[in-house]
Amino acid sequence: MSVFWDTWRKEIIRGAALFCAVLVIGFAVHAAHRAVHEKVMNLPVALRDLRDEFTRDDGGPGRSTAATWTYRSKLGANKWVWIRNTRGSVTVEPAKGDSLQVSAVKTYRSSDTASVRLVAVPYEGGVAVCAVWGSVGDGGCGPGQGDIRLRGPRHNDVAVDFTVRLPRGVGLGATTMVGDVHVAGARGPLVVHTVSGDVDVVTAKGPVKAESVNGDVRVRVEAFGDTGGVSAATINGSVNAELPAQLDANVEAKTVNGSISTDYPLTVNGKFAGRNIKGTLGRGGREVRLETVNGSIRMKKAV
C-alpha cells in the first residue's frame, strides 16, 4: 500500500485538485447563467414600466377625434420623408405617382388638442413632418433621429396617428415613442424606430434599419437596390427577417433568451446562455444584423 501511495501520490493529489476546480467552475457558471436568466425573465416587467411611462390611453368611451390634418408635396426619387411622432402610430402605403400625402389624426380624452401641433419642414433632401408637443417654433423638426421637442406634459392624453402615402423610390424615416410602425409597398430605403410598439416593414429596395425596444420587429426586403444591408433589433420581442432567396451577405444574429431558426445554410451556435449565428452567404458584402435579448429570431427566404 505504501509503495502504491508513494508511486501515485502526486497524480492523486493533482486529480483531486483538478476535480475540485471543475466543480467550482461549474457552480460559478451555473450561478452566472441563473443570474442572467433571472434578469432576462424580469426584463418584460421593467419594459412594462416603460410602457406605463408613455401610456397612450386610446381606448374606452369618452375619447374624441379631431379634424384630419393633411400635407401634400411633389417628391422626386432619392428624396427622404421623415415622420417624427411621440404618442401614436405611423402607417405607410404606396402612393400613386410622385405626390407625397401625409394625413394625421389627433385623438384625445380631455387634453387640449392645440397642445400638439403638426408641422411640415421642407429641406433640400426632402421634408420632415412632426407632431410637436409644445408651443415654440417648429420644435426642432427636421430630418434624422436626433432629440427634438416632441414630448410634452406627462398627463397629456393627445395621440397622433399618421398615414403616409409614399412615392416610389423615396426614402422613409419614421420614429415614435409609443405606437406601432407599419410600412407596406415601399420602394426605397427605410429607417424606423419605436420605443414601445411593433415594427412591420416591407420594401422592394434596401437598406433597412428597424428598431423597437418593447415590441416585435418584422422586416421583409424583396430586393436590394444597392449594397446596403439590414439591421433589425429589439430588446423585448421577436425578430423576423424575410430576405431574397439568393442573398450575398455577411450575417450575424444573436439572442440571449430565445431560439434562432434560418432557411439559409447557416449554423446556429449556443445551447447554454444565448444563441447566435455568424457566417457568409454567397459572395458576402452587405451586412445583415438581427438581434434581440428576450425573444426568438427567424430568418427566412421571401417567396
Sequence and secondary structure as in RCSB ss.txt:
>XXXX:A:sequence
MSVFWDTWRKEIIRGAALFCAVLVIGFAVHAAHRAVHEKVMNLPVALRDLRDEFTRDDGGPGRSTAATWTYRSKL
GANKWVWIRNTRGSVTVEPAKGDSLQVSAVKTYRSSDTASVRLVAVPYEGGVAVCAVWGSVGDGGCGPGQGDIRL
RGPRHNDVAVDFTVRLPRGVGLGATTMVGDVHVAGARGPLVVHTVSGDVDVVTAKGPVKAESVNGDVRVRVEAFG
DTGGVSAATINGSVNAELPAQLDANVEAKTVNGSISTDYPLTVNGKFAGRNIKGTLGRGGREVRLETVNGSIRMK
KAV
>XXXX:A:secstr
 HHHHHHHHHHHHHHHHHHHHHHHHHHHHHHHHHHHHHHHHHHHHHHHHHHHHT     STT EEEEEEEEEEE 
 TT EEEEE SBS EEEEE STTEEEEEEEEEESSS GGGEEEEEEEETTEEEEEEEESSSTTTT  SSS   S 
   TT   EEEEEEEE TT EEEEEEEES EEEEEE S EEEEEEES EEEEESS  EEEE SBS EEEEES  S
SS  EEEE SBS EEEEE SS  EEEEEEEEES EEESSS   B SSS EEEEEEETT  EEEEEEEEES EEEE
E  
